């Protein structure tokens, strides 16, 4: 096999018109480029499933073909959704066609600029989309604001991070270091996704992502879908990041079209949290947590064992800057159909993880797991049970499963987790999802659930990608996308709500984006709008919002605002 598996046909750039003739020249194999693209599109569409794998009987994969057939048959259950890893075929052309529209809209934006108070985060000037927002505030100074997003300016998904040292008035624009694959001679992996950022009390930053391959080498009959969790160390209040990533976990998923195909597990959706409380016994510890999907055989990873066709939440941590990460540990206990995790650390330095369990689907149970004496212990009962049937908005086509995931913050020993639901267990159902907040006493496990958005119940409006944060004075804020002000249910605004009664009510909630926008226009085919948007607060009680925004009518960029109310 050719050592450079990505030389012939690699799904990271767009497909130039001369690719077919070049492949013929390199390998002597003739094929129809249009049929190839159609086959690739079909395979990618199959791989883009977003629901956790369900446990079932399955023989080991004999070759790549058997793996693909299983993926196609179970496309709604396939582990590791790669939506957004690369632009779809024709995506580059579609965006190029919007360049003229962008130039025209820039003139209109310039005329309207005095009315805008939002500030654009990314500093490049091109039409490539930026979706999914990780964010953190430096607790050592309260002004350094770090934002990282999925960014397609390279025509495939790569993380770019942005730092503001003046509370969001001006921003930098830098590329995150990419991962390298130990299973292919440490060749660089082809894409990054799922941004996560954090700070410690000394002003050091930490940037996490999943890196992976999307390689179809038709000349050598080779497929590579390896996944790896990486962390990059940041310095100087987030302004710089290391040139080499630290691999936390990596899993092979590769083989031949006609021979053995080795894919024991895939990794997905990492996030990162650092204990920044100087009084905590774990001050300076950085935790990385993510989902592991096990395929046709039981998987062992670090100290965790996952059953065949099951999924689990894993966690790894480093006790201080520059120290190695621990072997992965099992967070989700005996639950084996889980996905999506969000961590908070209480005032005593104890980490608490919240995640979704799909065992009783269509009911989704949100569980809490607490790190107790070095072992993760799952709560005796769920902190919330709900149903989520998607946005079902005929004007949109992007993946929406991330809306059911918890987005959490904490104050003292009370955790707040935002999520979208069509119905909370025991309550009335809605055709479209509202935003809810689970309020959890992390000492006793007692929890209550409250509706956040205060527009009419059953009003056929959509509320999604929520995230909660709590300020030092105890106020609770939640941010989300909301289309309540558009009679056609097409355009959204980024909303923030404030609660002064511990998350029970949110009487003050308003759009913080200066204008509404259509989330579909920034990505070809409306295929991707991210999975989450992190809302963050600092030691000065200010709240900081950054979100994906298509206000120019042609592209998806990242805009920001600081909430002072």
N, C-alpha and C positions, 0 to 999 in steps of 0.2 A: 504494500500500500504506500502511496505517496505520503511522505512525512508531513508535507504542508497540505492538510486536508481541505483547506479553505481556498486553494488556488483556483479551482476550476469553477465550481458553482457554490457560492456561499451566500446565504440569505441575509447578509448584512447591508450591502448597498442596493440601489435600485437595479433594474435589469436593463442594461444598455442593449441597443439593437444589434450590436456585433457579437453578443455573447454566444449565440449559436455557432457562428462560423469559428470563433475562437475555440470553443469546446471541441468542434470537429477536428481542428488543427492539432489540439493538444492530445486528444485521446482517440481520434479516428472513429468516434461514434457519432452516427447521425441520428437526429431526432427533431421533431417539430417543436419549435420554441413556444408556440402558442399552446400546444398540448402540455408541454412541460409546465408553463406558467399556470395553466388550469389545474394540473395535478398538484403543484405546489400550493396553490390557493386552497384547494380542497383539503390538503393535509393540514395546512395552517388553521383553516376554519375548524377542522376536527380538534386540533390541539388547543383551540381557544376556549375550551369548556371552562366554566367557572365554579362548578359545584364540587365539593369534596368527593373523593372516591368512596363508593359503598362497598362494604365487605361482601365478597362472593367467591365461589369456587372457580378456579382458573388454572389451567395447565401452564407451566413455564413457557415463556416466549421462545419458540424454536428459531426464529429469525426476525429480521426487521419487518417483513411482510405480515407476520402474525401479530406483531405489536401494532402496526398501522391499522389492521383490521379491527383489533380490539378498540383502538382509539376511535375509529369511525363509528363503531357500533355503540360505544358508550360516550359519545361526544359531550353529553351533559354531565358526565361524571369524571372526566379526565383530570388527573392531577396536573398542577402547575399551569395556570392560564398565562399564555404568553402574549395576550393582547397588548399591543403597544410596543413589543420588542423591536419591530421594524415597520417601516412604511409598507402598506400593501402594494402589490403590483399596480403600476399606474399612479401611485401616490405622488411621486416626484413630479410627474407631468401635471397632475391636478393642481398641485401647489404652484407650479410655475405659471399656470394659466391664471392664477389669482394675483400674480405680481402686479399686473396693470390695475386691477381693482384696488389693490393695496396702495399703490401710488396715488390713486384718486382719493382714497379714504384718508390718507395721511394729510392731505390738504384740508379736508373737512375737520379732522381732529385738531389741526393747528389753529383753525379759526375758533374752535370750541374750547381750546386749551384753558382759558381763564376760568372756566366753570369746573375744571377737574381739580380735585384735591388728592385723588389717588395717585400713587407713584409707581411707575413700571419698575419691576425688579430686574428682569433680564436686560442686558445692555446690548445684545446683538440686534442687528436690524435686518431681519429676514423673515420669511413666512413660515418657518418650521414650527410645529406645535410644541408647547410645553405643558405637560399634564401631570398631575399628582404632586402634592406639595408636602415636603417635610420641613419643619421649622423648629427653632429653639432660640431662647434668649439667654445671653451670658449672665449668670447670676452675680458674677464678680463686679460688673459695672452697670448692668441694667440697660445698656444702650446698644451693645453689639447684638445684632439680629442676624441669624444665619438661616438661609432658605436654600433648599435643594430640590430640584425637580427632574422628572423624566424630560429629556430634551432631544428633539429629532433633527437638530441642525446638521448632523452628520449623515442624515437620511436613515439612521437606525437609532434605537434608543440608547442614550448615553446620559449619565448624570452630570449636570453642571450645578455648581453651588455659587451662592451670592451672599455677600456680607455687607451689612450696613453698620458703620461705627457711629452714626449720628441718629439712631432711632428710626431709620427708614427714609431719610431724606435723600441719600445717595447710596448707590450700590456698586459692588464689584461684579465681575463675571469670569468664572474660572471653571476649568474642566476637572472632574474627579478622576483620579488614577484608575485605570481599568484592572481587572483581574487577569490571572493567567491560569491555564488549565494543566494540572499535574498529570492528567491522563493523556495529554497529547504533547508531551515534551515541553510544557509550560508555554505553549503558544498562547497569545492573548485571546481571551474569550471575546465573543462577538458582540455582546450587548450588556447593558446594565438596566436595572429597573428597581422600583420600590425604594425611594429615598427615605433615609432616616438620619436625624442629626440630634446631637445633645451637647451639653457643656458640663464641665465639672466646676467646683467652686474656685479653682485657680485660673479659670478662663481658657482651659484647653478644650478644644472641640473634638467631636467624634462623628464620623460620617460612615453610615452603613449602606449597603446595597446588595441586591442579588445580581451576580454576574452569570452569564450562561452562554451557551452556543445554540445557534440555529443553523446547522451546516448540513446541506445535502450535496454530497460529492458524487455526482452521477458517473464521472469518469472512473472512479475507483469503487463504486457501489457502496459508499460509506455514509452513514448518518451519525451526527453527534448532537445530543441534547444535554450535555453535561451542565450541572448547576453548582454554584459556589456562593457562599455567604462571605462577604469581605467587609472589613472595617479599615478606614483610613484615619490616621491620627492627625488632628489639626492643631495649629499653634497660633499664638498672638491673637487671642480672642476671635479665632475663626478665620483670620485673614489668609492663612496659608494651610496647606495640607501636605502630608508626606508623599514622597515619590513612589513608595512601595506600599501596597496594601497588605493587611494582615488577614490571611485566610482563616475563617472561623470554622467552616464546615464545607466539604465538597463531596459531590456524589456523581459517579459516572452514569451516563445513559447514552451508550453508543454501540455501534457494531456494523455488520455488513447487511446489505439488503437480502442476501441469499444465505447467510450463515448465522452464527450465534449473535444474538442481540442482547447486550448486557445493560439492563436498566432496573436495578433493584429499587431505586427511590429517586425522587426529585424534591428539591427544596423550593420554598416560596415565601413571599411576603415577610421579609425581615424588618423589624424596627429596632430602635436602640434607645436606652434610657440610662442616664448616669446619676448616681447619688451625689447631689451637690450640697447636702446639708452638713456644715462643718461639725455639728454636734452628733452626727450619726456615727455609729461604730463602723459602718460600711462606706463612709465618705470617700469618694473617688472611685468607687467600683462602677464599672460600666457593664451593662447587661445587654446582650443581643438575643432576640427571640424571634422564632419563625415557625412555619409549618413544614412538616416532613410528610410527603405522600409516599407510602410504600406500595409497590406494584404487586407482582404475582407471587412473591415469596416473602416470608417474614424478614424484617430489617432490624439490624442492630447498629446503633450510632452512639458512640460514647457509652454512657450508662443507660441509654434508652433502648427499649425493644418495642417495635411497632408491628402489629399483625399484618399479614398479607391483605392487600387492598384496603388497608386502614390509613388513617392520618393522625398525626399527633402534633402538639405544640412542644418545641424544644427550646432550651435556653442555655447560653454559654456566657461566662463573665470574666472580666479582667479586673484585678483588685486595685490597679493603679496605672497611670499612663506608662506605656512601654512594656507592661507585663503581659505574659501570654494569656490566652483565653483558655478556660477550663474545658474539659470534654463535655459535649452536649449532654444535658440532663432532661429527663421527661417531666414536663409541666402538667400535662393533661390527664395523668393517672391512667385508669382503666378505660377511659373514653377513647374511642377509636374512629370517630367520624367527625373530626373537629377542624376548624380553620379560623383564621383572623384572630390576632392577639394584640392586646394593648396593656402596657404595664404602668403602674404608678408606684411610688415609694412613699410610705407614710413618714410621719415626723420622727419616728424611732429608727428609721432606716430599714424597715421591713418591706421587701418587694411584694406586690400583689399583681397577679396577672388575670385579665379578663379575656374570655374567648368564646366563640360560638360553637355549639354542638348540634349536629344535624341528624343525630340518631333517631329522633322522633319526628322527622320531617313529615308534614310541612311545618310542624311546630319547631321553632329554633329555641334552644335553651342557652342562655348566657351563664357561664360558670365563672367562679373566682378560684384561683389557686394561689396559695401563700407559701413563700419560702420559709420553712420552719426547721430550725436546727440542721440546715444543709439539705433538706428534702422538700420538694414541692408537694403540698397537700391540698387536694381539691375540696371545695366546700361541700357540706352535706346535702345541699339542695341548690338549684339554680338561683341566681340573683334576679333573673328576668326570663320570662317565656313569652314568645311572640311569634307571629307569622309575618313573612315578607314575601310578596308575590311579584316584586319588581315594580318599576315605574309605570310600565304599560302605556307609555306616552307615544302615540302614533307619530308624533313629530320628531322623535329621537330614535337612534339605533345603537347608541353606545352601551357598553356593558355597565350594569348597575348593581352587581352583586356586592360590591364594596359598601353599599349603603347599609347593609344589615350588620356590618362589623362594628364593634365597640370602638369609640374614640374617647379616651379617658383622661381626666385630670384629678387632682386630689388636694384637699385642704385638711391638715391635721390627720385625723383618722377616718375622714369621710371621702369616699371616692365617688366620682361622677362620670358616668359613661353614656355618651350620646349614641343613638342608633335610629335607623328608620324602620318603621313597621306598619303593616296594614291593620294589625290588630294586636293588642297586648292581651295576654291570657286573662279572661274574665271581663274584658271590655268589649265595646262595640267595634265592628269591622268597618273599614273604609276601602273604597275601590282604589284609591291612591294612597301612598304612604305619608304619614305624618312623622315628625321627629319626636323622639322620646328620650327621657333621661332616667337612667337607673341610678338611684342614690343609695350607696352601700356603706354601712358601718363596718369597717374592716376589722374591728375588734370582736364584734358579735356575729357578723354575717347577715344581720337584718338588712332588708332592702325594701325600697318603694320605687315605683315607676310613675313618672309624670310626663304629660304631653307638653312639649316646648312651644311649638308654633301656635299662635293665638288667633289664626284666621279660622273661618267657619269649618267645623267638623263635617266631613263628607262633602267638601266643596270641590272635589276633583282637582286639587292642586298637589304638586309634588314637592317634597322636602327631602333632601338627600345629601350624603357625604358630610354628616355632622361630626363635630369634635368639641369636647368640653375642656375648659380650663378654669382654675380657681385662683384668684389673686390672694396675696398675703393677708388682706383684710377680710377674707372670707366670701367675697362676692363670686358668684358663679356665672361664667359666660359660655355660650354655645354658638358656634358658627356653622352655617349650612347654605346650600343652594336652594332657591325658592322661586317658584314661578307665579306666586299669588297675584302679582300686579299685571300679568298679561292675560287679557281675555281669551287669547288663542292658545294659552298654555305652551308657548314655544320658547319665549325668552325668559331667562332666569336673572336673578340678582343674588349677590352674596350677602346673606343676612347674618347679623349677630344679635343675640338676645342676652339680657342681663337679669339675674335673679339675686335678690338680697335676702331671701328667706330659705336659703339652703337648697335651691333647685326645685322648690315646690311650684312656683309660678315665675313667669317671665313677662311682667307687664310692659317692660321696655324692650322692644325689638324692632329693628329697622335695617333697611339695606345700607351697607357701608360701601358697596360699589357705586360709583357715580352714575352709572347707566346700566340698563339691562342689556343682555346679549344672548344670542342664540348659541348654545353649546355645541351645535352640530357643524358649524361652518369652519371650524379650525382644523379638522382632521378629515382626510378623504373618506367619504362614505359614512361619516359620523361614527366611525368605529371605535373611538377611544376618547374618554374624557377623564381618565384616571380612576382611582379607587378611593382616595381619601384626601382631605385637606386639613392639616394640623393648625389649630388655633392655639396661640401661646400667650403667656403673660409673664411679666418680670417682677423684680423686687420693688419696683416703684408703683405697683398696682395698675399699670397700663397694660392694655391688651393689644396684641399685634396680629393682624390678619393678612394673609397672602393667599391668592387664589388664581386659578386659570380663568382667562377672560378673553372673549372674542369680540370686544367692543368695536374693533375696526371693520367688522363684517367680513373678514377674510382670513384672519390668522388667530392662533391661540397663544397668547402671551401671559406673563404672570404680573399681576398688579397687587398693590399693597395699601394698607391704611393702618394707622394707629388709633385705637378707640380710647377716648379720654372720658367718656361718660359712664 
